[in-house]
Amino acid sequence: MNQRYQQQRRALGSEAVITLVAAVGDPRVKAIFERAWEMVEDFEQRFSRFLPSSELSWLNQSDGARAPATPAMQRVAQTARDYAERSDGLFSPLLLGELQRAGYVGSFGVLDPAADIDLRDRGVQAAADIEIGDDWVMIPAGSALDFGGIGKGYLLDQLGDYLAGHGVADFWLSLGGDMLVDGHDLGSTDGWSIAVADAADPAADAARLTSGGRHLAAATSGTVKRRGARPDGAAWHHIIDPRTGRPAETDVLTATVVAPSATAADVWAKCLVIGGSAAAKTFAAGHGITDAYLQLSSKPRRLSIGKLITKA
């Protein structure tokens, strides 16, 4: 007989949830949860831009010079550079200076410039100019690296690989609303059910998808959260368009993408927001996106790509 095991913690500036389905009394469960949370904590300590002691912060202080880098940093930096090169200019990990200038300083909810390393003098540089060596990484002079646009998806994929490698066939993982699932929920024959929040009313569901037992990820990005007003009264949101260096001017309130990996879902969702609804289907076709759901500020209010995500 199986049961559902679930733990929830605050991590990476949001709520993190790990759900497993395993046999009642399975002796592996405690150790699996402990190791999974260790992975989350290690990722935050290593890659958070809000921690002066993080490896990412040290790397950003070494712009224009080779900085010693762990294999973990090399892998994430390589992944971010690869996705930037594939994104048609809509994704870049080198937007931290622009993000801070827009107004996003300090961890969200504590938007205090003193709570963040001030990199507002850094500009937009080409992600292709990130150099990765045998034991070092170098970012272009005058730039600053941030994994906020890819990190949660990357970590979800690492957690999924760990669980699968330790014999967990049924799991549901969530980091700030980005999700990775495999197998089935307890008592379900349709896999896991994932809700897409309504952009106008987060307490309501706008759409839903059912995994069907497949390994898949769903990530939502948008302009309705992590937004505010600067001291001068100017409004900002955290989705920066690499082409302009400013918060994206878009009619997409939220974009939800389903993909085989959480990394891809995370990045492509942001690209669909930045690109706007007029370019969404073309971008999706060119990047292997078969299922997406966009909520718009203009009519029509919804745009569906594929059939996996259905109206709630």
C-alpha positions as CSV (number, residue, x, y, z in Angstrom):
1,M,0.0,0.0,0.0
2,N,1.3,3.5,-0.9
3,Q,0.9,6.8,0.7
4,R,1.7,10.4,-0.2
5,Y,4.5,12.1,1.6
6,Q,4.9,15.9,1.4
7,Q,7.1,18.6,2.8
8,Q,7.1,22.3,2.2
9,R,9.7,25.0,3.0
10,R,10.5,28.6,2.1
11,A,13.4,28.6,-0.4
12,L,14.7,30.7,-3.3
13,G,12.4,33.5,-2.3
14,S,9.2,31.4,-2.7
15,E,7.5,28.3,-1.5
16,A,9.1,24.9,-2.3
17,V,7.1,21.7,-2.1
18,I,8.3,18.1,-2.5
19,T,5.7,15.4,-2.8
20,L,6.5,11.7,-3.1
21,V,4.3,8.6,-3.4
22,A,5.9,5.6,-1.9
23,A,5.1,2.5,0.1
24,V,3.7,3.0,3.7
25,G,6.7,3.0,6.0
26,D,9.3,3.1,3.2
27,P,12.6,3.5,5.1
28,R,14.1,5.5,2.2
29,V,11.7,8.4,2.4
30,K,13.4,10.3,5.3
31,A,16.8,10.2,3.7
32,I,15.4,11.2,0.3
33,F,13.7,14.2,1.7
34,E,16.8,15.2,3.7
35,R,19.1,15.0,0.6
36,A,16.6,16.8,-1.6
37,W,16.4,19.7,0.8
38,E,20.2,19.7,1.0
39,M,20.3,20.1,-2.7
40,V,17.9,23.1,-2.5
41,E,19.9,24.7,0.2
42,D,23.2,24.2,-1.6
43,F,21.8,25.7,-4.8
44,E,20.5,28.8,-2.9
45,Q,23.8,29.3,-1.0
46,R,25.8,28.9,-4.2
47,F,23.7,30.8,-6.8
48,S,21.7,33.4,-4.9
49,R,22.4,37.0,-6.0
50,F,21.1,38.2,-2.6
51,L,23.9,36.5,-0.6
52,P,27.3,38.3,-0.6
53,S,29.0,35.0,0.2
54,S,27.5,33.1,-2.7
55,E,29.7,31.8,-5.5
56,L,27.6,33.9,-7.9
57,S,28.3,37.1,-6.0
58,W,32.0,36.4,-6.0
59,L,31.8,35.8,-9.7
60,N,30.0,39.1,-10.3
61,Q,32.7,40.9,-8.4
62,S,35.3,39.5,-10.8
63,D,33.7,40.7,-14.1
64,G,36.2,40.8,-16.9
65,A,38.6,38.4,-15.2
66,R,38.7,34.6,-14.8
67,A,37.1,33.6,-11.5
68,P,37.7,30.2,-10.0
69,A,34.4,28.2,-10.5
70,T,33.1,24.9,-9.2
71,P,31.8,22.3,-11.6
72,A,28.3,23.2,-10.5
73,M,28.8,26.9,-11.5
74,Q,30.3,25.8,-14.8
75,R,27.3,23.6,-15.6
76,V,24.7,26.3,-14.8
77,A,26.6,29.0,-16.6
78,Q,27.0,26.8,-19.7
79,T,23.3,25.9,-19.6
80,A,22.3,29.6,-19.4
81,R,24.6,30.5,-22.2
82,D,23.2,27.8,-24.4
83,Y,19.6,28.8,-23.9
84,A,20.5,32.5,-24.5
85,E,22.0,31.5,-27.8
86,R,18.8,29.6,-28.8
87,S,16.3,32.2,-27.6
88,D,16.3,34.6,-30.6
89,G,17.5,37.3,-28.2
90,L,14.7,37.0,-25.7
91,F,16.6,35.4,-22.9
92,S,19.9,36.5,-21.2
93,P,21.4,35.7,-17.9
94,L,23.4,39.0,-18.0
95,L,20.6,41.4,-17.1
96,L,21.1,41.9,-13.3
97,G,22.2,45.5,-13.6
98,E,19.2,46.3,-15.7
99,L,16.9,44.4,-13.3
100,Q,18.2,46.4,-10.4
101,R,17.9,49.7,-12.2
102,A,14.3,48.8,-13.1
103,G,13.6,48.5,-9.3
104,Y,14.1,44.9,-8.3
105,V,16.7,45.3,-5.6
106,G,16.7,43.1,-2.5
107,S,14.9,39.8,-2.2
108,F,11.3,40.2,-3.2
109,G,9.2,41.3,-0.3
110,V,12.3,43.1,1.1
111,L,12.9,45.6,-1.8
112,D,15.6,47.5,0.0
113,P,18.8,48.5,-2.0
114,A,20.8,47.9,1.2
115,A,19.7,44.3,1.1
116,D,21.3,43.6,-2.2
117,I,24.8,44.0,-3.8
118,D,24.5,47.1,-5.8
119,L,25.3,46.3,-9.4
120,R,23.2,49.0,-11.0
121,D,26.2,50.3,-12.9
122,R,26.4,47.0,-14.9
123,G,25.1,46.9,-18.5
124,V,23.8,44.4,-20.9
125,Q,26.4,42.2,-22.5
126,A,26.2,39.3,-24.9
127,A,25.7,35.9,-23.2
128,A,27.9,34.4,-25.9
129,D,30.8,36.3,-24.4
130,I,30.6,34.3,-21.1
131,E,33.8,32.2,-21.1
132,I,34.1,28.8,-19.3
133,G,37.4,27.1,-18.8
134,D,38.6,24.0,-17.0
135,D,38.1,25.4,-13.5
136,W,37.0,29.0,-14.1
137,V,34.2,31.2,-15.5
138,M,34.6,34.7,-16.9
139,I,31.7,37.1,-17.5
140,P,32.2,40.2,-19.7
141,A,33.6,43.3,-18.1
142,G,30.7,45.6,-17.0
143,S,28.2,42.8,-16.8
144,A,26.5,40.9,-14.0
145,L,25.2,37.3,-14.0
146,D,21.8,36.3,-12.6
147,F,20.2,32.9,-12.8
148,G,16.7,34.1,-11.8
149,G,15.4,33.3,-15.3
150,I,16.6,29.7,-15.4
151,G,17.7,28.6,-11.9
152,K,14.4,27.2,-10.5
153,G,13.9,25.1,-13.7
154,Y,17.5,23.9,-13.6
155,L,17.2,22.9,-9.9
156,L,13.9,21.1,-10.5
157,D,15.6,19.0,-13.2
158,Q,18.4,18.2,-10.8
159,L,15.9,17.1,-8.1
160,G,14.0,15.0,-10.6
161,D,17.1,13.2,-11.7
162,Y,18.0,12.6,-8.1
163,L,14.6,11.1,-7.2
164,A,14.5,9.0,-10.4
165,G,18.0,7.7,-9.6
166,H,16.9,6.6,-6.2
167,G,13.9,4.6,-7.4
168,V,11.1,7.2,-6.8
169,A,8.8,6.8,-9.8
170,D,5.9,9.1,-8.6
171,F,6.7,12.6,-7.5
172,W,5.4,16.2,-7.8
173,L,7.9,19.1,-7.3
174,S,7.2,22.8,-7.1
175,L,9.5,25.8,-6.8
176,G,7.7,29.0,-6.8
177,G,4.9,27.6,-9.0
178,D,7.2,26.0,-11.5
179,M,6.6,22.2,-11.4
180,L,8.1,18.9,-12.4
181,V,6.1,15.7,-12.2
182,D,6.5,12.0,-13.0
183,G,4.3,9.0,-12.5
184,H,1.0,9.2,-10.6
185,D,-0.6,10.9,-7.6
186,L,-1.9,8.6,-5.0
187,G,-5.0,6.8,-6.3
188,S,-4.8,8.5,-9.7
189,T,-4.8,6.8,-13.1
190,D,-4.3,10.1,-14.9
191,G,-1.0,11.1,-13.4
192,W,-0.8,14.5,-11.7
193,S,-3.2,17.4,-12.1
194,I,-1.6,20.9,-12.4
195,A,-3.6,24.1,-12.1
196,V,-2.7,27.4,-13.9
197,A,-3.7,30.4,-11.8
198,D,-5.9,33.1,-13.2
199,A,-3.8,36.2,-13.9
200,A,-6.6,38.4,-12.7
201,D,-7.4,36.3,-9.6
202,P,-4.6,34.1,-8.3
203,A,-7.1,32.3,-6.0
204,A,-8.9,31.0,-9.1
205,D,-7.8,28.6,-11.8
206,A,-7.7,29.7,-15.5
207,A,-6.6,26.3,-16.9
208,R,-5.5,22.8,-16.0
209,L,-3.4,20.1,-17.3
210,T,-3.1,16.4,-16.5
211,S,0.2,14.7,-16.9
212,G,-1.1,11.2,-17.9
213,G,1.8,9.6,-16.0
214,R,4.4,11.3,-18.1
215,H,7.6,13.0,-17.0
216,L,6.9,16.7,-17.7
217,A,7.4,20.2,-16.5
218,A,5.2,23.2,-16.4
219,A,6.5,26.7,-15.7
220,T,4.6,30.0,-15.6
221,S,6.2,33.4,-16.1
222,G,4.5,36.8,-16.2
223,T,4.3,40.4,-15.2
224,V,1.6,40.2,-12.6
225,K,4.0,39.2,-9.7
226,R,7.3,40.6,-8.6
227,R,6.4,44.2,-9.6
228,G,6.2,47.5,-7.8
229,A,7.0,51.2,-8.0
230,R,10.4,52.8,-7.6
231,P,10.9,55.8,-5.2
232,D,10.3,58.1,-8.2
233,G,6.9,56.5,-8.7
234,A,7.8,54.7,-11.9
235,A,6.2,51.2,-12.2
236,W,8.4,48.2,-12.8
237,H,8.1,44.4,-13.2
238,H,10.9,41.9,-13.2
239,I,10.7,40.5,-16.8
240,I,13.5,42.4,-18.6
241,D,13.7,42.4,-22.4
242,P,17.3,41.9,-23.3
243,R,16.7,43.8,-26.5
244,T,15.9,47.0,-24.7
245,G,17.2,46.5,-21.2
246,R,13.9,47.6,-19.8
247,P,10.9,45.8,-18.3
248,A,9.2,44.1,-21.3
249,E,6.4,45.9,-23.0
250,T,4.0,43.1,-23.7
251,D,0.4,42.1,-23.8
252,V,1.1,38.7,-22.2
253,L,0.2,38.8,-18.5
254,T,1.3,35.2,-17.9
255,A,2.7,32.4,-20.1
256,T,2.6,28.8,-19.0
257,V,4.8,26.3,-21.0
258,V,4.8,22.5,-20.8
259,A,8.1,20.8,-21.7
260,P,10.1,17.6,-21.1
261,S,12.5,19.6,-18.8
262,A,11.8,22.3,-16.2
263,T,14.8,24.3,-17.5
264,A,13.2,24.5,-21.0
265,A,9.8,25.3,-19.6
266,D,11.2,28.1,-17.3
267,V,13.2,29.8,-20.1
268,W,10.6,29.5,-22.9
269,A,7.8,30.8,-20.7
270,K,9.8,34.0,-20.1
271,C,10.5,34.3,-23.8
272,L,6.8,34.0,-24.7
273,V,6.0,36.8,-22.2
274,I,8.7,39.1,-23.7
275,G,7.9,38.3,-27.3
276,G,4.2,39.1,-26.9
277,S,1.2,37.2,-28.2
278,A,1.6,38.2,-31.9
279,A,4.9,36.3,-32.0
280,A,4.0,33.4,-29.7
281,K,3.0,30.8,-32.2
282,T,6.0,31.4,-34.4
283,F,8.4,31.2,-31.5
284,A,6.7,28.1,-30.2
285,A,7.0,26.4,-33.5
286,G,10.6,27.3,-33.8
287,H,11.6,26.1,-30.3
288,G,9.7,22.8,-30.0
289,I,7.0,24.2,-27.7
290,T,3.9,22.0,-28.3
291,D,1.8,23.1,-25.3
292,A,1.5,26.6,-23.9
293,Y,-1.2,28.8,-22.4
294,L,-1.1,32.6,-22.5
295,Q,-3.3,35.0,-20.5
296,L,-3.4,38.4,-22.2
297,S,-4.2,42.0,-21.4
298,S,-5.9,42.4,-24.8
299,K,-8.7,40.5,-26.6
300,P,-8.8,37.6,-27.0
301,R,-7.9,37.1,-23.3
302,R,-6.5,33.6,-23.8
303,L,-4.2,32.0,-26.4
304,S,-3.7,28.2,-26.3
305,I,-1.0,26.3,-28.1
306,G,-1.5,22.6,-28.3
307,K,-4.1,20.5,-26.4
308,L,-2.5,19.4,-23.1
309,I,-3.5,22.6,-21.2
310,T,-7.3,23.0,-21.1
311,K,-9.6,25.7,-19.7
312,A,-10.5,25.1,-16.1
